Amino acid sequence: MISLTGAYSIGNNQLGQNIQNVFDNFPQTPQQKSQGRLSNRFLLTQVPISGSIDATNQIYIDPNKQWQVSFSGEIYNLKDLNTDLKNKGVVCKTENPAEVVLELYKIYGKQFLNQLNGSWAIAIYDIINDQLLVTRDRYGVQPIYYYLGHDHLFFASSIKSLTHFPFKKHLDKEALQLYFQLNYIPGPLSIFSEIKKLLPGYLLFIDKGTVNFEQYYKIPYDKDKESPISNDYEAQKKKLVKLLAESVRLRMESTSSLGAFLSGGIDSSVVVSQAVKFTDQLDTFSIGFEGNDYFDETPFARIVSNKYKTNHTVFNLSNNDLFEGLQDVLDCIDEPFADSSALLVNILTEKTQKHLSVALSGDAGDELFAGYNKHYGEYILRKGGFKTEVVSLLGPVWKMMPKSRHGKVGNLFRQLERFAIGTKLTQKERYWRWCCFLDESTVKKLLNNPYHADPQLLEEVKHTFLQHFSENGDMNEVLLADVKLVLPYDMLTKVYSMSSKNSLQVRVPFLDHKIVEYAFSLPVSSKIDDHLKKKLIQDAFREELPKELYNRPKKGFEVPLLQWFRTQLKEDILNKYLNSSTIKEAGILNEEFIESVKNKLFSNNPEDIHAVVWALIVFQSWLEKNKNHIDF
């Protein structure tokens, strides 16, 4: 994993020696060290954090030494951009995307970002005019964190890099609240109150010490504007096929060492169906689960592989394989992140990287085209009717029933209770509640008083993601919230952190901006109805995909946390992570609440307490590793 890292003196002062020492102590390649300092007010480098990705060709300094550029990510339309530059009389002297980015910036200014197709974190410094631009891609594949003080700006694509700089770092109370609600921390917050996340589609621009944040990209969603083909479903299907094929082609063009994840679900199968059109032999990879036929989708993955004649590899895992990778995942995270499926992504990317360097994935199809159960629940609730009224009226009954994700009946009661609670809320409130594992009042009991969030600040963060909800809005508002919240801070964070850790690039065809914008030009009826979630994707590729993929329930995989917590991890939970003296010494978590959590965990009716325990383990592990960086 590589962290784009920089420091800038906002005032007229030069960067101090202590900041220079930070850069000198970063591990750097000989090429980076030989580039030296170009400005007394600005320093830029790329820091190896983990993995083995070579970043030596991602920093560019122009021959006149006026410009310094650092680039992290991928530009898929690089060939077209080079052609555009040549037509304007500009010939790039290297194949470094950082040089292409700089030449585009010289011609188009900040608008050059609208021409890029890809994912990126970019920093460009104009030494003569003393101007700095820092930006990230449209949807948040590549992260950017920053500290903005009175005298200095520090920025990096990892929190770990920023912790080395000389400024105080306190735990952010609102971030703690949201972490224990959502299992991740949404931007602009980070776990440290002094460090913020640059939001997707934004840039930070400093001109002679004046700092501005600008939104350069916004999904062009207008609930009152109809697409020219909004009433022509056949035309919609054809356009989606065309857009996805082009997106896949672009993402395959720049490398030969490329394959695809193939889970056996619709989205990954669709990507594979298009990828085989642009290569003689496609390598595909999936995970199988020994002794767990219910969750094992490898038979469907093999059906797809056989149809398209891919070179398919199945990594057969046991629960013990997942458990062995647990500490590895805990050690690599930048800030608390408790989506337990990261354990699966870690193993998949680690094993895939031994075969190739780039993999295509089917991520983002669910968020764009309504593929989750929560989307179907929202659709049914908005439609109303007798069944909805009955489920709502029986809310007290569902509350008394045993609930668990690990059993069919228990999971049904869990879903019915959440649905019944949702019927009593506004659309905006319901969306937020269904995103959360714990409600605000419960998290307030979990945290000690000094770490309680400011309700007003909490509402301001929520408003960032929910402000587009309206009284007469439709399901597209729900999907837009997912793309702004769930996608960048859960799904993409998970894939980026695990794949970067294992030196594998993961490319996401569904996140081509042309596909995203097309998705939000379509009516809800094209995405979900009484019988089908993710309707347009399923129908558009129905004639291409094997028929066995249809008319079967969507499967996920529940990491066996509860089983581990009661066996292999029991001693560590009691004596390490949730040890009473450890909890008391830190003073962040409420001792009585933690005792009730442990009692529930080892009781005869643990329900879904394992999700809370996992979030606590992740937090306690992160806290232990980072306590020397925290100013309590």
C-alpha positions in Angstrom: 0.0 0.0 0.0 1.3 3.4 -1.0 0.4 6.7 0.7 0.5 9.9 -1.2 1.8 12.3 1.4 2.5 16.0 1.5 3.0 19.0 3.7 2.4 22.7 2.9 3.1 25.9 4.9 0.0 28.1 4.7 1.7 31.2 6.0 4.8 32.8 4.7 7.0 30.6 6.9 9.1 27.8 5.6 8.4 24.2 6.6 10.1 23.6 9.9 13.0 21.1 10.6 10.7 18.8 12.6 8.5 18.4 9.5 11.5 17.8 7.3 12.5 15.1 9.8 9.2 13.4 9.4 9.8 13.1 5.6 13.4 12.0 6.2 12.2 9.1 8.4 9.6 7.8 5.9 10.8 4.8 3.9 11.5 6.1 0.4 13.1 4.8 -2.8 16.5 6.2 -3.9 14.7 8.0 -6.8 12.3 9.8 -4.4 15.2 10.9 -2.1 17.3 12.2 -5.1 14.4 14.4 -6.1 14.9 16.5 -3.0 13.1 19.6 -1.9 11.8 21.9 -4.7 10.2 24.5 -2.4 10.8 25.6 1.2 7.0 25.7 1.7 6.0 22.3 0.2 7.2 18.7 0.5 5.7 15.7 -1.4 6.5 12.0 -1.4 4.9 8.6 -1.6 5.2 6.4 1.5 5.1 2.5 1.4 2.7 1.5 4.1 2.2 -2.2 3.3 2.4 -4.6 0.3 4.9 -4.2 -2.5 3.4 -1.9 -5.1 6.2 0.1 -6.7 5.4 3.8 -6.6 8.7 5.1 -8.1 7.0 6.3 -11.4 4.1 8.0 -9.7 5.8 11.3 -8.7 6.6 13.7 -11.5 8.6 16.9 -11.6 8.5 18.9 -14.8 11.9 19.7 -16.5 11.6 23.4 -15.5 11.0 22.4 -11.9 8.0 24.6 -11.6 5.5 21.8 -11.0 5.5 18.8 -8.7 2.8 16.1 -9.0 2.0 13.0 -7.1 -0.5 10.5 -8.5 -2.1 7.4 -7.0 -4.7 5.3 -8.7 -5.7 4.5 -12.3 -6.7 6.5 -15.3 -8.5 4.2 -17.8 -8.8 6.6 -20.7 -5.1 7.6 -20.6 -4.7 6.8 -24.3 -7.5 9.1 -25.4 -6.2 11.8 -23.1 -2.7 11.5 -24.7 -4.3 11.9 -28.1 -6.1 15.0 -27.0 -2.9 16.5 -25.7 -1.1 15.7 -29.0 -3.8 17.4 -30.9 -3.1 20.5 -28.9 0.7 20.2 -29.5 1.6 18.6 -26.2 3.7 15.4 -26.3 4.3 13.7 -23.0 7.9 12.5 -22.5 7.0 9.7 -20.2 4.3 7.1 -19.7 3.7 8.4 -16.1 0.0 9.3 -15.6 1.2 12.1 -13.3 2.7 13.9 -16.4 -0.6 13.5 -18.3 -2.5 14.9 -15.4 -0.2 17.9 -15.1 -0.4 18.7 -18.8 -4.2 18.5 -18.7 -4.2 20.8 -15.7 -2.1 23.4 -17.5 -4.6 23.5 -20.3 -8.0 23.1 -18.6 -7.3 24.1 -15.0 -9.5 22.4 -12.4 -11.9 21.3 -15.1 -9.4 18.7 -16.2 -10.8 16.4 -13.5 -14.1 16.0 -15.6 -12.1 14.4 -18.4 -10.6 11.6 -16.2 -12.2 8.2 -16.2 -10.8 6.2 -13.3 -10.0 6.4 -9.6 -7.3 8.7 -8.2 -5.7 10.7 -5.4 -3.8 13.6 -6.9 -1.6 16.5 -5.6 -0.3 19.2 -7.9 1.9 22.0 -6.7 2.8 25.1 -8.8 5.9 26.4 -7.2 6.1 29.7 -9.0 2.5 30.8 -8.4 2.4 29.0 -4.9 -0.8 27.1 -5.7 -1.7 23.6 -4.4 -4.4 21.3 -5.6 -5.3 18.1 -3.7 -8.2 15.9 -4.9 -9.7 12.5 -5.0 -12.0 10.7 -7.5 -15.7 11.1 -8.0 -17.0 8.2 -5.9 -14.3 7.7 -3.3 -12.3 4.7 -4.4 -9.0 6.4 -3.4 -8.9 8.1 0.0 -7.5 11.4 1.0 -7.1 12.5 4.6 -5.9 15.9 5.7 -5.0 18.0 8.7 -5.6 21.8 8.3 -4.1 23.9 11.0 -3.4 27.6 11.3 0.1 27.3 9.8 0.2 24.0 8.0 -1.7 21.6 5.8 -0.7 17.9 6.0 -2.4 15.4 3.7 -2.0 11.7 2.8 -3.9 8.8 1.5 -3.5 7.0 4.8 -4.1 8.1 8.4 -0.9 6.2 9.4 1.2 8.7 7.4 -0.5 11.7 9.1 0.1 10.4 12.6 3.8 11.0 12.2 3.3 14.8 11.8 3.6 17.2 14.8 0.0 18.1 15.8 -2.2 17.0 18.6 -4.6 14.1 17.9 -7.7 13.5 19.9 -10.4 10.9 19.5 -13.4 12.4 17.7 -16.6 11.9 19.7 -19.0 12.1 16.8 -16.8 9.6 14.9 -17.0 7.2 17.8 -20.7 7.5 18.0 -21.1 6.8 14.2 -18.6 4.0 14.2 -20.5 2.0 16.8 -23.8 2.8 15.0 -22.6 2.0 11.4 -19.5 -0.2 11.9 -17.5 2.4 9.9 -16.7 6.1 10.1 -18.3 8.3 7.3 -16.5 11.4 6.0 -15.7 14.1 6.6 -14.9 12.6 10.0 -12.1 10.3 10.9 -11.3 8.7 14.2 -9.1 11.8 15.1 -10.9 15.1 15.4 -8.0 16.9 13.8 -7.9 14.7 10.7 -10.7 14.9 8.1 -11.6 12.9 5.0 -11.8 14.9 1.8 -15.2 14.0 0.4 -15.5 12.1 -2.9 -15.8 14.5 -5.9 -14.1 17.4 -4.0 -10.9 19.2 -4.3 -8.8 21.3 -1.9 -7.2 24.3 -3.5 -4.7 26.7 -1.8 -3.8 29.9 -3.6 -1.0 31.9 -1.9 -2.2 30.7 1.5 -6.0 31.0 1.0 -7.7 27.6 1.4 -10.9 26.6 -0.4 -12.8 23.4 -0.7 -14.7 22.9 -4.0 -17.1 20.2 -5.2 -16.0 19.5 -8.8 -18.4 16.6 -9.3 -22.0 15.8 -8.3 -24.1 13.0 -9.6 -26.6 14.8 -11.9 -29.7 13.4 -10.3 -33.0 15.3 -10.8 -36.1 13.4 -9.6 -38.3 15.6 -11.9 -36.2 15.1 -15.0 -36.9 12.0 -17.1 -34.4 10.2 -19.3 -35.1 10.3 -23.1 -35.5 6.5 -22.9 -37.2 6.3 -19.5 -40.3 4.7 -21.0 -38.4 2.4 -23.4 -37.3 -0.6 -21.3 -35.7 -2.4 -24.3 -33.6 0.6 -25.1 -32.6 0.9 -21.4 -31.3 -2.7 -21.5 -29.4 -2.2 -24.7 -27.7 1.0 -23.4 -26.7 -0.7 -20.1 -25.0 -3.5 -22.0 -23.2 -1.1 -24.3 -22.0 1.1 -21.4 -20.8 -1.8 -19.3 -19.0 -3.5 -22.2 -17.1 -0.2 -22.8 -16.3 0.2 -19.1 -14.9 -3.3 -18.9 -12.9 -2.8 -22.1 -11.3 0.4 -20.7 -10.4 -1.3 -17.5 -8.7 -4.2 -19.4 -6.8 -2.1 -21.9 -3.8 -1.0 -19.8 -2.6 -4.3 -18.5 -2.2 -7.9 -19.5 -2.0 -9.4 -16.0 -5.7 -9.1 -15.3 -8.5 -11.4 -14.2 -11.9 -11.2 -12.5 -13.6 -12.1 -9.3 -16.4 -14.6 -10.0 -18.7 -15.2 -7.0 -21.5 -16.8 -8.9 -23.8 -13.9 -8.3 -25.3 -11.8 -11.1 -23.0 -8.7 -10.9 -19.7 -10.5 -11.1 -21.0 -12.9 -13.8 -22.1 -9.9 -15.9 -18.6 -8.4 -15.6 -17.1 -11.7 -16.7 -19.6 -12.1 -19.6 -18.2 -8.8 -21.0 -14.6 -9.3 -20.1 -14.3 -12.5 -22.2 -15.0 -10.4 -25.3 -11.7 -8.6 -25.0 -9.2 -11.4 -24.2 -8.4 -14.8 -25.5 -8.2 -16.2 -21.9 -9.7 -14.8 -18.8 -8.6 -15.9 -15.3 -11.4 -16.0 -12.7 -11.4 -16.5 -9.0 -13.9 -17.4 -6.3 -14.0 -18.5 -2.7 -15.6 -21.8 -1.6 -16.6 -22.7 1.9 -15.8 -26.3 3.1 -18.7 -28.0 4.8 -21.1 -25.1 4.3 -23.2 -25.8 1.2 -25.7 -23.1 2.1 -23.3 -20.3 1.6 -21.1 -21.9 -1.0 -21.8 -20.4 -4.4 -18.9 -22.0 -6.3 -21.3 -24.4 -8.2 -22.8 -21.3 -9.8 -19.4 -19.7 -10.4 -18.3 -22.9 -12.2 -21.4 -22.8 -14.4 -20.5 -19.3 -15.5 -16.8 -20.2 -15.9 -17.8 -23.2 -18.1 -20.0 -21.1 -20.3 -17.4 -18.5 -21.0 -14.4 -20.9 -20.9 -12.5 -19.0 -18.2 -9.5 -20.4 -16.4 -11.2 -20.7 -13.0 -9.6 -21.1 -9.6 -11.5 -21.8 -6.4 -9.9 -21.0 -3.1 -11.6 -23.5 -0.7 -11.7 -22.1 2.8 -12.6 -23.4 6.2 -13.6 -21.3 9.2 -10.1 -21.9 10.5 -8.7 -20.2 7.4 -10.7 -17.1 8.1 -9.8 -17.1 11.8 -6.1 -17.3 10.9 -6.4 -14.1 8.9 -8.2 -12.2 11.7 -5.2 -10.6 13.3 -3.7 -9.8 9.9 -6.8 -7.7 9.2 -6.9 -6.0 12.6 -3.2 -5.0 12.2 -3.7 -3.2 8.8 -6.7 -0.9 9.4 -6.1 2.8 9.6 -9.1 3.5 11.8 -11.8 1.4 13.4 -13.7 -0.5 10.7 -16.0 -3.4 11.7 -17.4 -4.9 8.5 -16.4 -8.5 9.2 -16.6 -9.4 5.5 -13.2 -7.7 5.2 -11.8 -11.0 6.5 -13.1 -12.6 3.3 -11.9 -9.8 1.0 -8.4 -10.1 2.6 -8.1 -13.8 1.8 -9.5 -13.4 -1.7 -7.2 -10.5 -2.7 -4.2 -12.2 -1.0 -4.7 -15.4 -2.9 -5.6 -13.8 -6.2 -2.5 -11.6 -6.1 -0.3 -14.7 -6.3 -1.8 -15.2 -9.8 -2.0 -11.6 -11.2 -1.8 -7.9 -10.4 -5.3 -6.6 -11.4 -8.8 -8.0 -10.8 -12.2 -6.8 -12.0 -15.1 -6.9 -9.5 -18.9 -6.6 -9.6 -19.1 -4.1 -6.7 -21.5 -1.2 -6.8 -24.3 -3.0 -8.8 -26.4 -3.4 -5.7 -26.1 0.3 -4.7 -26.9 1.6 -8.2 -29.7 -0.7 -9.2 -31.4 -1.7 -5.9 -30.0 -5.2 -5.1 -30.2 -5.4 -1.3 -32.9 -6.8 0.9 -33.2 -3.4 2.5 -34.1 -1.9 -0.9 -36.9 -4.5 -1.3 -38.1 -3.7 2.2 -38.2 0.0 1.4 -40.0 -0.7 -1.9 -42.7 -2.8 -0.2 -43.1 -0.3 2.7 -43.6 2.6 0.3 -46.1 0.6 -1.7 -48.1 -0.1 1.4 -51.0 -2.5 1.7 -52.5 -5.1 4.0 -49.2 -7.1 4.6 -47.4 -3.9 5.6 -50.1 -2.9 8.0 -50.1 -6.4 9.7 -46.3 -6.5 10.1 -46.4 -3.1 11.6 -49.2 -3.9 14.0 -47.4 -7.1 15.2 -44.2 -5.1 16.1 -44.5 -6.0 19.8 -44.6 -9.7 18.8 -41.5 -9.5 16.7 -39.7 -7.8 19.5 -40.2 -10.7 21.9 -39.2 -13.4 19.4 -35.6 -14.9 19.3 -33.6 -13.2 16.6 -30.3 -14.0 14.9 -28.6 -13.8 11.5 -27.4 -17.3 11.9 -30.8 -19.1 11.5 -33.5 -18.8 8.9 -36.4 -18.4 11.4 -34.4 -16.1 13.7 -33.3 -13.9 10.8 -36.9 -13.7 9.6 -38.0 -12.3 13.0 -35.0 -9.9 13.0 -36.1 -8.6 9.6 -39.8 -8.3 10.6 -38.9 -6.3 13.7 -36.7 -3.9 11.7 -39.5 -3.5 9.1 -42.1 -2.8 11.8 -39.8 -0.2 13.4 -39.3 1.4 10.0 -43.0 1.8 9.4 -43.1 4.3 12.3 -40.3 6.5 10.9 -40.0 9.1 8.1 -38.2 8.0 4.9 -35.1 9.8 6.0 -35.2 8.5 9.5 -35.9 4.9 8.3 -33.0 5.0 5.9 -30.6 6.0 8.7 -32.0 3.4 11.1 -31.7 0.6 8.6 -28.1 1.5 8.0 -27.3 1.2 11.7 -26.5 -1.8 13.8 -27.1 0.1 17.0 -29.3 3.1 17.6 -28.0 6.4 19.1 -29.4 5.8 22.6 -27.7 2.4 22.9 -24.3 3.8 21.8 -24.8 6.6 24.3 -24.9 3.9 27.0 -21.8 2.2 25.5 -19.6 5.3 25.7 -18.7 7.1 28.9 -20.0 10.7 29.3 -16.8 12.5 28.2 -17.0 10.7 24.8 -20.7 11.4 24.1 -21.3 13.1 20.8 -22.6 16.6 20.3 -26.1 16.0 18.9 -25.9 19.1 16.7 -22.6 18.0 15.1 -24.0 14.5 14.7 -27.0 15.9 12.8 -24.7 18.0 10.5 -22.8 14.9 9.5 -26.0 13.0 8.8 -27.3 15.9 6.8 -24.4 15.5 4.4 -25.8 12.2 3.3 -29.6 12.7 3.7 -30.2 16.3 2.6 -31.5 15.2 -0.8 -34.4 13.3 0.7 -37.8 15.0 -0.1 -41.4 14.4 0.9 -42.4 13.3 -2.6 -39.1 11.5 -3.5 -38.8 8.0 -4.7 -36.4 5.0 -4.2 -33.7 6.7 -6.2 -33.1 8.9 -3.2 -32.3 5.8 -1.2 -29.9 4.6 -3.8 -28.2 8.0 -4.0 -27.7 7.9 -0.2 -26.1 4.5 -0.5 -23.7 5.8 -3.2 -22.8 8.8 -0.9 -22.5 6.8 2.4 -22.4 3.0 2.2 -20.4 2.7 -1.0 -17.4 4.9 -0.2 -17.1 4.4 3.5 -18.0 0.7 3.8 -17.8 -1.2 0.5 -15.0 0.7 -1.2 -13.0 1.2 2.0 -13.1 -2.5 2.6 -11.9 -3.4 -0.9 -9.3 -0.7 -1.1 -7.7 -1.4 2.3 -7.6 -5.2 1.8 -6.5 -5.1 -1.8 -3.8 -2.5 -1.2 -2.6 -4.5 1.8 -2.1 -7.4 -0.6 -0.7 -5.4 -3.6 -3.7 -6.2 -5.8 -5.5 -3.5 -7.9 -9.2 -4.0 -8.0 -11.1 -2.2 -10.8 -14.9 -1.6 -10.6 -16.6 -1.4 -14.0 -20.0 -0.5 -12.5 -18.4 2.7 -11.1 -17.6 4.2 -14.5 -19.2 7.7 -14.2 -21.2 7.1 -17.4 -22.9 4.1 -15.8 -23.5 5.8 -12.5 -25.1 8.8 -14.2 -27.1 6.6 -16.5 -28.4 4.7 -13.4 -29.7 7.8 -11.8 -31.5 8.9 -15.0 -33.7 5.8 -14.8 -37.0 5.4 -13.1 -37.3 3.2 -10.0 -39.6 0.8 -12.0 -36.5 -0.1 -14.1 -34.6 -1.2 -11.0 -37.1 -3.0 -8.7 -40.6 -4.3 -8.7 -42.8 -6.8 -6.7 -40.8 -9.7 -8.0 -37.3 -8.6 -8.9 -34.4 -6.6 -7.3 -31.7 -5.2 -9.6 -34.2 -5.7 -12.4 -32.5 -3.9 -15.3 -29.2 -5.7 -14.8 -30.9 -9.1 -14.5 -33.1 -8.5 -17.6 -30.4 -6.8 -19.7 -28.1 -9.8 -19.5 -30.7 -12.6 -19.2 -30.0 -14.0 -22.7 -26.2 -14.0 -22.1 -26.0 -15.5 -18.6 -26.7 -19.1 -17.7 -30.3 -19.6 -16.7 -29.3 -21.3 -13.5 -28.3 -17.9 -12.0 -31.9 -16.8 -12.0 -34.8 -17.6 -9.7 -32.6 -18.4 -6.7 -32.2 -16.4 -3.5 -29.3 -13.9 -3.1 -26.7 -15.4 -0.8 -24.2 -13.7 1.4 -21.8 -15.2 3.9 -21.9 -14.7 7.6 -18.4 -14.9 9.1 -18.8 -17.2 12.1 -18.0 -14.6 14.7 -20.3 -16.0 17.4 -18.7 -19.4 17.1 -15.2 -17.9 17.4 -16.1 -15.7 20.3 -17.3 -18.6 22.3 -14.3 -20.8 21.5 -11.0 -19.7 20.1 -11.4 -16.0 21.0 -13.1 -16.4 24.4 -9.9 -16.1 26.4 -8.8 -13.0 24.5 -12.2 -11.4 24.9 -12.2 -11.9 28.6 -8.6 -11.2 29.3 -7.5 -8.8 26.6 -10.1 -6.9 24.5 -12.9 -6.6 27.0 -10.9 -7.1 30.2 -12.5 -5.0 32.9 -9.2 -3.3 34.0 -8.3 -2.5 30.4 -11.7 -0.9 29.8 -11.5 1.1 33.1 -8.0 2.3 32.4 -8.9 3.7 29.0 -12.0 5.3 30.3 -13.8 5.5 26.9 -16.2 2.6 27.2 -18.8 2.1 30.0 -17.8 -0.8 32.2 -21.3 -1.8 33.1 -22.4 -1.9 29.5 -19.4 -4.0 28.5 -20.2 -6.4 31.3 -23.8 -6.7 30.0 -22.4 -7.4 26.5 -20.2 -10.2 27.8 -23.1 -11.7 29.8 -25.3 -11.6 26.7 -22.5 -13.1 24.5 -22.2 -16.2 26.7 -25.9 -16.6 27.4 -28.3 -19.1 25.9 -29.9 -16.3 23.8 -27.0 -14.1 22.3 -29.2 -12.8 19.4 -26.9 -10.5 17.3 -24.6 -9.4 20.1 -21.6 -10.8 18.2 -21.8 -7.8 15.8 -21.4 -5.5 18.8 -18.5 -7.6 20.2 -16.7 -7.5 16.9 -17.0 -3.7 16.7 -15.6 -3.6 20.3 -12.7 -5.9 19.4 -11.8 -3.9 16.4 -11.8 -0.7 18.4 -9.8 -2.1 21.3 -7.3 -3.6 18.9 -6.9 -0.2 17.1 -6.7 1.7 20.3 -3.9 -0.5 21.7 -1.9 0.0 18.5 -2.4 3.7 18.3 -2.5 4.9 21.9 0.9 6.5 21.6 -0.4 8.8 18.9 -3.5 9.9 20.9 -3.7 12.9 23.1 -6.2 11.9 25.8 
